Amino acid sequence: MVAMEKVKLALLAMQRHNWEHGTTMQAFFEQGDDDVVIALAKEAAYRRIPDGRVAMLDAFGGATDPCSAGEALQHAMKLTGDPELTAAHEGLLDWALNGCPRNAEGIAYHVTNKPEFWVDSMYMFPPYLAAVGHPKEAMKQIRGWWKALFDTEKRMLSHIWHDGDQTFTRKALWGVGNGWTVAGLARVIDLLPEDMADEKKELIGMATELIDTILGYRTDDWHFYDVIDDPSTFVETNLGQMVAYGIFRGVASGWLPKERLEEARKLQQAARGKVDQYGLVQDVCGAPRFDRAGVAAEGQSFYLLMEAAAAKCE
């Protein structure tokens, strides 16, 4: 428990962009720390801009990233009845449904200045849409990005597709990007309504295949390379946390068998071994450029998310 409290403190001490703030909010939401969620939600609402995006620190800031705060923001709004949080939630929902740039088929771009699909969006956008009553839109986005980004030979997802040029901006099978996808799919599976059983089965198939493929690339100490299939890239911690989170949630929700817990616990133990004396999860894909092993708010957040999901399996 001492380590957990230090991980939380280190996370709250970090500077955060919108997706980092949103992932932080989700981590404390799943940990059950409502007071922290409310405080974070108020900050996200304070830093909203006229188009509805929340937690904005700069003019660019991404198109789907701000929606990572959405489920926890809605939770804080319901807990408090705060009109500022209500206004922020309503503005963000309008952005998600109407403001966020899309292609002709209605598939959202990850950024506002380029017609690009990023694998990161798999976590940022569909869970929010599903949580606020738009599960069909969530499915539409997942299918669109999967079609563009899924490598049918390697059975994982590439990082960035340029929808204008119809080519990859970055074809690499980025580890954390595939981790965002595992985590996003796991959340949407739990959020789909009962009358979408076929869609839930479809997502379970995607998530299970992705988890199985990723695990085939683990190192002997249960970590992964930054680019999953490229041993020349650095070994990092966060993908293991993200996959553990997906497995724990899958077992808790019944779409993965309990036998998979052994894999999740080995990934969990590997991540726990990376927490230093200050509560910093070391050797994740590190901020601010994410081009080397370091520390990052998303690495801290996924440690907490992993532990919250694990607790549901005890």
Buried (B, 14 or more C-beta within 10 A) or exposed (E): EEBBEBBBEBBBEBEBBBBBBBBBBBBBBBBEBBEBBBBBBBBBBEBBBEBBBBBBEEEEBBBBBBBBBBBBBBBBBEBBEBEBBBBBBEBBBEBBEEBBBBBEEEBBBBBBEBBBBBBBBBBBBBBBBBBBEBBEBBBBBBBBBBEBBBBEEEBBBBBBBBBEEEEBBBEBBBBBBBBBBBBBBBBBBBBBEEEBEEBBEBBBEBBBEBBEBBBEBBEEEBBBBBBBBBEEBBBBBBBBBBBBBBBBBBBBBEBBEEEBBEBBBBBBEBBBEBBEEEBBBBBBBBBEEBEEBBBBBBBBBBBBBBBBBBEEBE
